[in-house]
Amino acid sequence: MTYGPGFGFSLIDVLYPVLVLVVVALVITLGVLLIRTLLWVIRALSAITRERELRIDLLLADDVTSGPTGPTGPATPPADGGPVGPTA
């Protein structure tokens, strides 16, 4: 410590602890932001994975219920009132 006229401290002796506190605060802030970002990414990836699983389940369920040839709806009668079905 240098004792100047009327003061009793050096500017370096005051600025160094302030600078250390600022650096520590920045490191803590960046660490918190990094952890929050990682948690957000993990949550988003989990949601995407769950959505894909549900979509696959729906596709498989639709495939099982529709049969091998696909869904068939009721046949509409012809406009002239003739028989419904294939003609030879």
C-alpha positions, 0 to 999 in steps of 0.5 A: 500500500502506498500512502500518498498525500491525503489518501492512504490507498492506491487506485490499483488496490481498489480496482483489482478486487472490483475487477475480480468481482466483475469477472466472477459475476460474468463467469457465474452469469455465463454458466447459468445461461449455458445450463439453462440453454442446455436444459432447453435443448434437452427439453426440445429434443425430448419433445421432438422424439416424443412427437416422432414416437406418437406419429409412428404409433399413429401410422402403425395403428392406421396401417393395422386398421386399414388392412393390406390394401388400404381403406375401402369406403362404401360403394356409391350406387350408380346414377341410373340405378343399376347394380353396384360392383365390378362389371365383366 
